Amino acid sequence: MSSPEAFARIKNLRGDIDQSITNFLDGSTGYIRSIGVELAPVADAMSSFLLDGGKRFRPLLSCIGSIAASGDQPSKEIIAASSCLELLHACALIHDDLMDGSDTRRGNPAIHKLFEELHRKNSLSGDSQRYGVASAILLGDLALIWADQMLHTAGLEQGQLLGALAIYDELRVELMAGQYLDVHEQSLATTDLQRSLKVASYKSGKYSIERPLHFGAKLAGADDHIFPALSGFGIPIGEAFQLRDDLLGVFGDPSQTGKPAGDDLREGKATVLIALTYAGTGESGKKELKSLGKADLDGAAITKLQEVIISSGAVVKVEEMIRQRAEMAEVALSSPLIAAEAKPLLQTMAEMALVRSS
């Protein structure tokens, strides 16, 4: 159970991360604006996307990874370097919304929809949809570039930066690999549980939890001996985080998730939840599941699919998988390699990741 002290410390860390991102954006968006007035919408959209929401999970876990390795409060340089992971995440989200055809993010128009509407509103020449798609690709790329810039200008000593770069590179490769696996499995319409679990591991387990912890530990100067202990916590919590996402993608309240109800069903995502549904439902249920991936599913069709998923027992099984992974992570926290100062923070982060509505 998380303590008020741990929650308060995480809140303070998040405030420091927000300030680091704000400071970086002040200079970066200013440079973008100086290139030409045409780029003002780019600067505005990036600032809004990065500052008007987001849980800061990955930067927080990087900061906590540094505490796990050293026992000390992260320096302002480590906080700034850790904050680059939020810009990397922005790249992933912008491109993910485009690939999935999602209209909204955090209750606001997705970037491609924002620029599509900008094209239409200003009566620009050409196709509005293509303009939105092209803009989203470029803004996602910009976020990726800015992530590198923020890391390299964080004020780290050369040894700190060089030590962390290998982890940073692996994190980015694994992020892209996880995204491709997600797209590929969706195209195969797979119903294989192990394949869906692999996607969950790479798309979220490693990228969202494990690698940020490794990254922060490296920033603090740790050697690789601490990595297995951090992975023992990070992988199961990361997988459970994705499993919770899978449930929210089907049953989440749009006012909380910021996305339409049942969005994952319209996209036909090959999640663990869907794999378990196929395994647990009968012929009539499998017949209903053939509508997965249809973008025009209405509310009644979504409700019917939700009923099939619940009656198959898949929801109960996914909740049990989340519980099992939380227990595995709790056991991993007993490792003496993880500094005592970090353990209540990791416990609190686990609760925030697994007990959530968005």
Secondary structure, DSSP 8 states (H G I E B T S, - for coil): ---HHHHHHHHHHHHHHHHHHHHHHHHHHHHHHHH-GGGHHHHHHHHHHHHS----HHHHHHHHHHHHHHSS---HHHHHHHHHHHHHHHHHHHHHHHHHT--EETTEE-HHHHHHHHHHHTT-SS-HHHHHHHHHHHHHHHHHHHHHHHHHTS---HHHHHHHHHHHHHHHHHHHHHHHHHHHHHHHT---HHHHHHHHIIIIIIIIIIHHHHHHHHHTT--GGGHHHHHHHHHHHHHHHHHHHHHHHHH--HHHHSS-TTHHHHHT---HHHHHHHHH--HHHHHHHTTTT-TT--HHHHHHHHHHHHHTTHHHHHHHHHHHHHHHHHHHTT-TTS-GGGHHHHHHHHHHHHS---
